[in-house]
């Protein structure tokens, strides 16, 4: 979704840096997300995700991913104001709730 909605406005490199910066800001509290500082999110495969995230409890994983998402949106808001943040945040939250990730 980031590549579809955010990258056209910010560019792919800026979008990747946005995610890497968000990962860096949450990595102290959620060290299992540290790998997103090194690996662009576009290169994370299911195998990499399983290797990096597999040992986390569902509650810890949910909290860490939610923190990462909120940091991404904070950075996005700094870059674009409310241009895409509000509608995109609502859309992402709905999709994640549908997938039972944020419920």
C-alpha positions in Angstrom: 0.0 0.0 0.0 2.9 2.4 0.7 4.2 2.0 -2.8 0.7 2.5 -4.3 -0.4 5.5 -2.2 2.7 7.2 -0.8 5.5 6.6 -3.2 3.8 8.5 -6.1 3.8 11.6 -3.9 7.1 11.3 -2.1 9.1 8.9 -4.4 10.3 5.4 -3.6 13.5 6.4 -1.9 11.8 8.9 0.4 9.2 6.4 1.3 11.8 3.8 2.1 13.7 6.3 4.3 10.4 7.1 6.0 9.9 3.5 7.0 13.6 3.1 8.0 13.4 6.2 10.2 10.2 4.9 11.8 11.8 1.6 12.5 14.8 3.3 14.0 12.6 5.3 16.4 10.7 2.2 17.6 13.6 -0.3 17.6 14.6 0.5 21.2 11.2 -0.5 22.6 10.6 -3.2 19.9 14.0 -4.5 18.9 12.5 -7.2 16.7 11.7 -4.4 14.2 15.4 -3.3 13.9 15.8 -5.3 10.7 13.7 -2.7 8.9 16.5 -0.2 9.4 18.8 -2.4 7.2 16.4 -4.1 4.8 14.1 -1.9 2.7 10.4 -2.8 3.4 10.0 -3.6 -0.3 12.5 -6.4 0.0 10.9 -8.1 3.1 9.7 -11.5 2.0 7.5 -13.8 4.0 10.6 -15.9 4.8 12.4 -12.8 6.1 9.4 -11.7 8.1 9.1 -15.1 9.7 12.8 -15.2 10.5 12.8 -11.8 12.1 9.3 -11.8 13.7 8.6 -15.4 14.4 9.6 -15.5 18.0 7.4 -12.6 19.1 4.1 -13.0 21.0 1.0 -11.9 19.1 0.6 -9.1 21.6 4.2 -7.8 21.2 4.0 -8.1 17.5 0.8 -6.2 17.4 2.1 -3.4 19.6 5.4 -3.1 17.7 3.7 -3.0 14.3 1.2 -0.4 15.6 4.0 1.7 16.9 5.8 1.4 13.6 2.7 2.4 11.7 2.1 5.4 14.0 5.7 6.5 13.5 5.3 6.2 9.7 2.3 8.4 9.8 4.0 11.0 12.1 6.8 11.2 9.5 4.4 11.3 6.6 2.4 14.1 8.3 5.7 16.1 8.7 6.3 15.7 5.0 2.8 16.2 3.6 0.6 17.8 6.3 -2.9 16.4 6.1 -2.7 15.9 2.4 -2.8 12.1 2.5 -2.3 11.2 6.2 -5.9 11.2 7.4 -7.5 9.2 4.5 -4.5 6.8 4.3 -4.5 6.2 8.1 -8.2 5.3 8.1 -7.7 3.0 5.1 -4.7 1.2 6.6 -6.4 0.9 10.0 -9.5 -0.6 8.3 -7.4 -3.1 6.3 -5.4 -4.2 9.3 -8.5 -4.6 11.4 -10.0 -6.7 8.7 -6.9 -8.8 8.8 -7.3 -9.0 12.6 -3.9 -7.5 13.1 -5.0 -4.4 15.1 -8.0 -5.8 16.9 
